[in-house]
Amino acid sequence: MANEPKIKSRLTTELLAMAKDMHASGVMNDAAYEKITMRHLAGKESPATAEPLTGAEIKALSKLT
């Protein structure tokens, strides 16, 4: 069962098709297209694009404002 391919919902299939068309026409940039496709094709297994901040980093950022 673990080797079975993930079945995409109709909504996901349509979203990916729309994103592909928008990217091809130039309405959507490369970064946005990659973000959408990675999130929907890989799901929770997709690589993280950001790491959580530490408490010290949050405090340092709050001092800037």
C-alpha positions as CSV (number, residue, x, y, z in Angstrom):
1,M,0.0,0.0,0.0
2,A,2.9,2.4,0.7
3,N,4.1,2.2,-2.9
4,E,0.8,3.2,-4.4
5,P,0.9,6.6,-6.2
6,K,-0.9,9.5,-4.6
7,I,-4.2,10.1,-6.3
8,K,-4.8,13.8,-6.9
9,S,-8.2,15.3,-6.4
10,R,-10.0,17.0,-9.2
11,L,-9.5,20.4,-7.6
12,T,-5.7,19.8,-7.5
13,T,-5.6,18.6,-11.1
14,E,-7.5,21.8,-12.2
15,L,-5.3,24.0,-10.1
16,L,-2.1,22.6,-11.6
17,A,-3.5,23.0,-15.1
18,M,-4.5,26.6,-14.4
19,A,-1.1,27.3,-12.9
20,K,0.6,25.8,-15.9
21,D,-1.4,27.9,-18.3
22,M,-0.8,31.1,-16.3
23,H,2.9,30.4,-16.2
24,A,3.1,29.7,-19.9
25,S,1.3,33.0,-20.7
26,G,3.6,35.0,-18.5
27,V,1.0,35.9,-15.9
28,M,2.7,33.8,-13.2
29,N,6.4,34.0,-12.5
30,D,8.7,31.0,-12.1
31,A,8.9,31.2,-8.3
32,A,5.1,31.2,-7.8
33,Y,4.7,28.4,-10.3
34,E,7.4,26.2,-8.6
35,K,5.8,26.9,-5.2
36,I,2.4,25.8,-6.3
37,T,3.6,22.7,-8.1
38,M,5.9,21.6,-5.3
39,R,3.2,22.0,-2.7
40,H,0.5,20.1,-4.6
41,L,2.6,17.4,-6.2
42,A,4.8,16.5,-3.2
43,G,2.4,17.4,-0.5
44,K,3.8,17.2,3.1
45,E,6.9,15.5,1.8
46,S,8.0,18.7,0.0
47,P,11.2,20.3,1.2
48,A,10.8,23.2,3.6
49,T,11.5,26.6,2.2
50,A,12.0,28.3,5.5
51,E,13.3,27.3,8.9
52,P,11.7,28.3,12.2
53,L,13.2,31.3,14.0
54,T,14.8,30.9,17.4
55,G,13.6,33.0,20.4
56,A,16.8,35.1,20.2
57,E,16.1,35.8,16.5
58,I,12.5,36.9,17.2
59,K,13.7,39.2,20.0
60,A,16.3,40.7,17.6
61,L,13.7,41.3,15.0
62,S,11.3,42.9,17.5
63,K,14.0,45.5,18.5
64,L,14.2,46.6,14.8
65,T,10.6,48.0,14.8
